[in-house]
Amino acid sequence: MAMKDYCIQAGDTALFHNNACFCIGTGRMGLALQQEYMDQLKKVQQEIGFSHIRGHGLFCDDMAIYHPYTDENGITHEHYNFTYLDRVMDAYLGVGLKPFLELGFMPEKMASGDQTIFYWKGNTTPPADHEKWAAMVKALIEHLIARYGKEEVATWPVEVWNEPNLPGFWKDADQQAYLKLYDVSVKAVKEALPAMRVGGPAVCGGSGCMQWISAFLDHCRDEKVPVDFLTRHIYMGQTPSRKGRYLYHDMCMPSFSIGEAEATRRLIDSYPEFKGMEMHITEFNTSYNPFCPTHDTVYNAALIAGLLAGLGDTCASYSYWTFGDVFEEIGVPDRPFHGGFGLLANDSIPKPTYWTFEFFSRLKGNALLKTDDCVLVRDDKGGYKAVLWNLEEEEKVIRLSLPETEGKWAIVSRIVDEESGNPLKLWHDLGEPASLTQDQKALLRECAHPRVESKVCPADNGLTVEFTLRPNAVLYTEITCPVPGFSYGYEYPGCGR
């Protein structure tokens, strides 16, 4: 059994910037027109509460924005249809989310080619006419201003395209073609609303990621093109292998991915013009594949805990890809657990990683300790809150020694591990049904909640609290000094008669 001892002294502080809830990812925007999608999003917002949402497909044909028409005289007119856009934006704002707008993909009638990606055929070619693209972008922003006001829309970040360093997402991964798209896009946005913030290049890791970032920053500096923030993606999956439709990986550890973010931060800061500029991780997860069973597991939850502890030190935000499993990149999922990206399985069943985010959303206060398996803060009421996780292959005991000298302290913990908060195990034990009955749905939602444990510890020249974590467990605890309020004469029986 592994053992970790952490001794906290009065006056201790730690570096911890908790940006876990700034942004959450979603599949293509048109999915927001589905009831199941909105049911999941409402649950996520009620129990976790993100600030922004970012996804693909703003200009794809299922959103029906670009609608040129030919009149009775044979003259073609540019026309934009914002019916579905309004519904989606209203829905997001209605649950407390601001859009983090991704400009993409290419409307079919504006595209220079027929290359597409995904089951829903997002066009990934440059515009045939960049002026028409710019006019559409400007019209979009002007429409949003008219509907929601300049002050509101100015708080919505704008990202130009998605992963243009991959030939599947941008024809031939043509860097110069992307830089041209960025130039005309940022110009169009700034003409409509100068205060609106725009960034890129939205690259994925590998595939010349750092070279792309350097070239992007060189271009913006040399050509004096506006850039308000830099974006990139981070995934932890290594050495992929397939079994049937499913993808499996070895996973790098959180420290490796945090190191990628730190290296990007150093690169940005090496430019005097951009030193200190915000960096946003607009997608991150373990695997980059929506049929990777790891996503459904407690192991995923523990890996993500390690990332949430450290990414905020270099990144203004890091957007988990995605909030739910209403998602169709490789087709419509045919069973509740299939390795989807979501925090929620379909039918609004929380996966273990859901609770990692819910736990971190509660970490408000002054950080006292941050390690590779624990974050501890002191709240404004004098108590403590902590998230602990175990990426070891054996049980681990984490002991926290706190500088309290009097009183009895209540320790209430919520635990996700292989036996608790893990609906995947129950689904497996039920025979992995592809179609759930109403009773099975209710049972899976019930078992998806963390286990709760409590105890009282006296402080006597220090308060020492121990937590035992199974492999891949994630634990949230609150340590508070109870307020006296027991009823006179009532004796708590404990386990006695």
Secondary structure, DSSP 8 states (H G I E B T S, - for coil): -EEEEEE--TT--------TTSEEEES-GGGGGSHHHHHHHHHHHHHT--SEEEES-TTSGGG--B--EE-TTS-EE--B--HHHHHHHHHHHHTT-EE-EEE--B-GGGBSS--EETTTTEE-S-BS-HHHHHHHHHHHHHHHHHHH-HHHHTTS-EEE-S-TTSTTTSGGG-HHHHHHHHHHHHHHHHHH-TTS-EEEEEE-SSTTHHHHHHHHHHHHHHTT---SEEEEEEE-EEEEEEETTEEEEEE--HHHHHHHHHHHHHHHHTSTTTTT-EEEEEEEES-SSTT-GGGGSHHHHHHHHHHHHHGGGT-SEEEES-SBS---TTS---SS-SS-S-SEETTTEE-HHHHHHHHHHT--SEEEEE-SSEEEEE-TTS-EEEEEE--SSS-EEEEEEE---SSEEEEEEEEEBTTBS-HHHHHHHTT--SS--HHHHHHHHHHTS-EEEEEEEE-SSSEEEEEEE-TT-EEEEEEE-------TT----TT--
